[in-house]
Amino acid sequence: MSEKIQPLPKNTGCIHEGYFFIFKSGEKYRWRYMFEGKRVVRNEKGRESKEECLAEIKTMRGCAGAPVYEDE
């Protein structure tokens, strides 16, 4: 018997071990922050989607007390 993972509300996420986790429609997407001058966000396949991801991040809240970084 496997545990059923409850879907989290849309546009929630947290930062854990250098990754930003986005939870959307019950699925988990992982984005890595790269800090080189400008903030760049990459998904785990390495494709950049900065505008899309920053737009998502602006609506996020932190979890487990972790900070959420917003586009400045």
Buried (B, 14 or more C-beta within 10 A) or exposed (E): EEEEEEEBEEBBBBBEEEBBBBBBEEEEBBBEBEEEEEBBBBBEEEEEEBEEBBEBBEEBEEBEEBEBBEEE
